[in-house]
Amino acid sequence: MSGSEGVPGNFNVDPRSGVPLYTQLIEQVKRSIAVGALAPGERLPTVKQLAVDLTINPNTVARAYRDLERDGVIETSPGRGSFVRSGDPLQTRKTLTDVAAVALEAAIRDARSIGVDRLALEALLDRLIERWYPQGDHR
């Protein structure tokens, strides 16, 4: 993807969500990689282009890209741009785990906000884990 192609359909920010914009971008890039919407080696939009497309400060995008690079999710080549890092299966596993952690954290936060107590939530999680990961299935 070149920067001139615009923002992938899955990149958007919500300034009213209470989640910092750079964090929203980091989570969305990781999720896009986890679900295969961004492939290893694929070029991300430039900082400037993504900032324009999302109508946010370029420093916000730059911070997200720096954090993603520090975490080994993307690599940046001066003059060429930022690309989804390829190859490292351990990093891919970490990215998948990060995406799952974000989703689980939101679900737990929601459960707590509607009054589900800890013991009930633990029992619910145990049932759901058993449903999706039957005994012996360690995938």
KEDO-550466 format. One record per residue (C-alpha): chain; residue in one letter; x, z, y. Coordinates in steps of 0.2 Angstrom, whole numbers, plus 5000, padded with zeros to 4 digits. Layout:
BEGIN
> A_A_X_Z_Y
...
***
This chain:
BEGIN
> A_M_5000_5000_5000
> A_S_5007_4996_5017
> A_G_5004_5006_5032
> A_S_4993_4992_5039
> A_E_4981_4993_5025
> A_G_4973_5009_5032
> A_V_4969_5025_5024
> A_P_4964_5026_5006
> A_G_4946_5031_5004
> A_N_4951_5048_4998
> A_F_4961_5053_5013
> A_N_4950_5062_5026
> A_V_4951_5078_5035
> A_D_4938_5091_5041
> A_P_4944_5101_5056
> A_R_4929_5113_5054
> A_S_4933_5117_5036
> A_G_4945_5132_5041
> A_V_4959_5124_5030
> A_P_4974_5118_5040
> A_L_4974_5099_5041
> A_Y_4991_5097_5034
> A_T_4986_5108_5019
> A_Q_4971_5096_5017
> A_L_4982_5081_5017
> A_I_4994_5089_5004
> A_E_4980_5093_4992
> A_Q_4972_5076_4994
> A_V_4989_5067_4990
> A_K_4992_5078_4975
> A_R_4974_5075_4969
> A_S_4976_5056_4972
> A_I_4991_5056_4961
> A_A_4983_5067_4948
> A_V_4968_5056_4946
> A_G_4979_5040_4946
> A_A_4973_5034_4963
> A_L_4991_5034_4969
> A_A_5003_5027_4957
> A_P_5022_5032_4955
> A_G_5032_5021_4967
> A_E_5016_5017_4978
> A_R_5020_5017_4997
> A_L_5010_5030_5007
> A_P_5004_5025_5025
> A_T_5016_5028_5038
> A_V_5015_5045_5048
> A_K_5009_5035_5063
> A_Q_4997_5025_5054
> A_L_4989_5039_5045
> A_A_4988_5050_5061
> A_V_4979_5035_5070
> A_D_4967_5032_5056
> A_L_4963_5051_5054
> A_T_4963_5054_5073
> A_I_4975_5068_5071
> A_N_4992_5073_5078
> A_P_5007_5064_5070
> A_N_5016_5080_5068
> A_T_5002_5086_5056
> A_V_5005_5071_5045
> A_A_5024_5073_5046
> A_R_5023_5091_5041
> A_A_5012_5087_5026
> A_Y_5024_5073_5021
> A_R_5039_5085_5023
> A_D_5031_5098_5012
> A_L_5026_5085_4999
> A_E_5044_5079_4999
> A_R_5051_5097_4997
> A_D_5039_5099_4982
> A_G_5046_5084_4974
> A_V_5029_5075_4975
> A_I_5035_5060_4987
> A_E_5051_5053_4992
> A_T_5055_5046_5009
> A_S_5068_5033_5013
> A_P_5072_5030_5031
> A_G_5066_5014_5037
> A_R_5056_5010_5021
> A_G_5043_5024_5021
> A_S_5036_5037_5010
> A_F_5033_5034_4991
> A_V_5025_5043_4977
> A_R_5039_5050_4967
> A_S_5041_5043_4949
> A_G_5048_5048_4933
> A_D_5049_5067_4932
> A_P_5036_5073_4919
> A_L_5038_5091_4924
> A_Q_5034_5087_4943
> A_T_5019_5078_4937
> A_R_5013_5093_4927
> A_K_5016_5104_4942
> A_T_5006_5092_4953
> A_L_4992_5093_4940
> A_T_4993_5112_4940
> A_D_4992_5112_4959
> A_V_4977_5102_4959
> A_A_4968_5113_4946
> A_A_4973_5128_4956
> A_V_4965_5122_4972
> A_A_4949_5118_4963
> A_L_4949_5135_4953
> A_E_4953_5145_4969
> A_A_4938_5136_4978
> A_A_4926_5140_4963
> A_I_4932_5158_4962
> A_R_4930_5160_4981
> A_D_4912_5153_4980
> A_A_4908_5164_4965
> A_R_4913_5179_4975
> A_S_4904_5174_4991
> A_I_4888_5173_4981
> A_G_4890_5190_4973
> A_V_4897_5186_4956
> A_D_4907_5202_4951
> A_R_4924_5200_4943
> A_L_4919_5205_4925
> A_A_4905_5192_4925
> A_L_4917_5179_4932
> A_E_4930_5183_4919
> A_A_4917_5181_4905
> A_L_4911_5165_4913
> A_L_4928_5158_4914
> A_D_4932_5163_4896
> A_R_4916_5154_4890
> A_L_4920_5138_4900
> A_I_4938_5138_4894
> A_E_4932_5140_4876
> A_R_4920_5126_4879
> A_W_4933_5114_4885
> A_Y_4948_5120_4875
> A_P_4942_5125_4858
> A_Q_4953_5136_4847
> A_G_4969_5127_4843
> A_D_4967_5114_4857
> A_H_4982_5118_4869
> A_R_4981_5102_4879
***
